[in-house]
């Protein structure tokens, strides 16, 4: 069987699967923090490695951000979740997660806690629809109080291209800027596209 190429049907199928995963993540957020999530429309892009820094760096152009990365892997699939918060979101993020005003919270603990919930819900929800088992490693802080472009310049990407799915989350009543970007490694793409094709046939 020849490899399935990335095309509009595959893109639309991935976007639909991602939409369902977003809903699962939103329910978990609502259950954990009693907060309503405005469901984002996922954006799906096949990105060449040479363009990754430019494409992702434009998400928060010039803003100081804190980024968390969380690798995931399974049978024939692997990738990384990149969760990004603007630095101006930290006080609102603390309130969203139920901490009292003035509480001396640890920003790293806040973003790692949110990453575990948001990343985990979204990745497992996405892969479950495609009958792909997945395991998540522990989230780690990728960079703090820097522009995303600066953080990405410090990294090297060991693949020629990646599939990126971007979710821009907003929370009703809270000024929290939060982007989740799922990056599927190049070796995962044939299996991912094949499973999406099976789902939409």
Secondary structure by P-SEA (a helix, b strand, c coil): cccccccaaaaaaaaaaaaaaaaaaaaaaaaaccccccccbbbbbbccccaaaaaaaaccccccbbbbbbbbbcccbbbbbbbbbcccaaaaaaaaacccccccccaaaaaaaaaaaaaaaaaaaaaaaacccccccccccccccccaaaaaaaccccccbbbbbbbbbbbcccbbbbbbbbbbcccaaaaaaaaaaaaac
